[in-house]
Amino acid sequence: MKKELVLEVIQERWSPYALSQQTVEEFKIKAMMEAAGHAPSCNNEQPWLFVYTTRENEKVFNDYIEFLVEGNQIWAKNAYALIISMARTRFSHNGKPNRFAQYDTGMAVSNLLIQATAFDIHIHQMGGFSVEKVREYFRLGDDVEPIAAMAAGFLGDGTNLPADVLKKDENRRPRKTVNDYAFKNKLYNPAF
C-alpha cells in the first residue's frame, strides 16, 4: 500500500519521551476526550473511562506520578497531563462480563491519540504502572479494570532527561510492514 494513502495524522503519531510542561488548553483536552467517545463499541456499551490531571493541580499530578514504575516516572514527570484509561468490564444492561471492554477502550484511546496528534500533542502510553495503586486511589470495584497510563503534552526539548532516555527519541521506532501482520485467505499468506 502506498504510504501516501494513509492519513497524515496517523503517520505523524508517535510516543516521545521528551514532553513539555507547556499548558495544553482545556478545550483541546476536551476535544481529545470527545474524540474517544466516538469510538465504536459492542452493544454501544462505551465501556471506557478516562481520568486525568494536569500540572495545574500539583498534588494530584504527583499522586498520579506515584502510580508509575520508576523508569516511567523519570520522564513522565515532565508532561503537562497524565491520563489513566480504564474499562468497565460488565455490561450495564445485564451485569454479564463484557469480553470486548478492553478492545473497545483501545479503540477509544486510538481516537484520542489521533485527535491529540491533530493538535500537535503527543501521548506516550505506559503499561508500567501499578494497577493496585490505581485501584486503591480511585476505590475501584472489580468491574473496572485499569488499562494504561498516558503522559500527554507538546514535544519537549529533553534537556531535563537522562541521556539514555533522550537517546530513545533520536530515531522513531520502526513499524512493521503491512505483510508482517495482514494476510489474505490463510494465516501467514501475505496480503499485499
N, C-alpha and C positions, 0 to 999 in steps of 0.2 A: 504494500500500500504506500502510496506517495505520502511523504511526511506532511506536505502542504495541505492535505485533505483533513488532517487533524486540527481541530480548533487551536488557535494560538494560545488562548488562555489555559488550555490543558497542557500544551507543550511547555509553557513557561512555569508551571507549578514545580517547586522544589522545596526541600526542607533544610534551610541553612541552620547552622549553629549560631552564627553571628546575627543576633537580633538587636534592634534598637529599643531604647526606653521611650522613644518619641511617642507622644499621645496618639492613639488611634481614636478618631472621632466616634462617639457613641452611635451615630446614625449608621456608620459602616459596620459596627459590631451587630447592630440590629438587623441590617440587611443580610449579613452572613448567617445569622440565626434564622431569619425568614427563608433564606435560600435552602437551608437544611430542611425546613418544614415542607418544602415542595417535593421531597423525595417520595417515590412510591413505597408502599408497604403492604404486607399481607393483610387482607381484610381491612385496609385503610386504618390499621391499628395505630400507626405512627408511634412506635414504642420508644423513640429516642427521648432522652433528657440531656440537657446541657446546662452546666452550672459554671459560671466564670467569675473571675475577679480581675481587677486591674491594679496597677501601681497606685491608683488614687486611694485605695484602702490598704495601706501598708501592712497592717496586722493580718488581715485576711490573705493578702498576697503571700506573706511569709508563711502562713499556715499551709497554703497550697504548695509552696516550695518544699515544705516538710513531707509532703506525700511522695515526692520523687526520690529515686535512688540517688546516691551521692554523685555518680557520674553525670546525671542529668541536671542536678542542682547547679553544678559548676557553670553551665552556660544558660540554662533556662531562667535563672535569676535576673538575667539582663533583658528579658522580654517585657513587653508592655502588659500583656494579658496572659492569664493561664485559664485553660478551659478543661473541664472533665466531661467526657461523654459517658453516658450510661444508657442501659436498655431495660425497659420493663419487660420481664421475661414471661409474663402471663397475660393472656387476652383479657381485656377489660369486660367483655360481654359474657364470658363464661368461666373465667378463672383458670382455664386449662393452659398448660405450658405452650408458649409461642416459640417454636424452634427456629423461627425466622427473625427473632428480635435483634440479634447481633448483626445479621446480614442487613436488615433494614436500617439499623443505626449506622452501619458502614456506608450505606448509600446516602444517608442524610449528611454524614461527615464529608463525603465526596462533594456534594453540592456546596457545603460550607467552604471547602477548600477552593473550589472554582470561583466562588464569589469573592473570597479573600484575595485570590490571585488577581482578579479583575481590578481590585483596589491597590495592587502592589503590596499587599500584606502577605507575609509568609507565616505558614503554620507548620510547626515541627511537632509531629505526633510522637508519643512515647508509650511504650509498653512497660518501661522501667519506672513503675510507681507502686506504692503499697495499696493494694485493693482493701486490705484490712483497715488501714488508716482512713481511707475514703469512706468505707462502710461506717466506721465508728464516728467520724466527724459529722457526717450527714444523717446518722442514725437510720441507715437504710435497712429495710426489711429484706427478706430472702427473695423477694420478687423483683428487685432492682439489682442489676449487675454493672459495676463499673467496667468500662471498656478500655478507655485510653485517656491519657493526659495529653494536653496540647499546649505548646508555647506559641504565642502569636505576637507579631509586631512587624514593623518595617525592617528592611535589611539594615543591619548594623555594620560598623567597620571592623569589629572584632578586636579592638585594642585592649579590651578587658578580658580576653580569653587566653587560656594557656596555649602555647604554640602548637601542641599536639592536637588540640580541639580545633583551632583555627585552620590547621592544615587540611582538615576534613572538608572544609568549604572551598578549597582551591580548585578542585575538579568535581563536577557533579557526578554522582554515581551513575554508572551506565544502566541503560534499560535493556531488557531482553528484546530480541527481535520477535515480531508477531508469530513467526513459525516456531518459536520456543514454547508458546502457550496456546495457540489456536490451531485446531485440527479439523479436517474435513472427512466425513464418513466413518472414520475409525480413529481411535486414540493413537496419537503419535504419527499420524499421516499429515504432513504439513499442509496447511490450508492454502498457502499462497506461494 
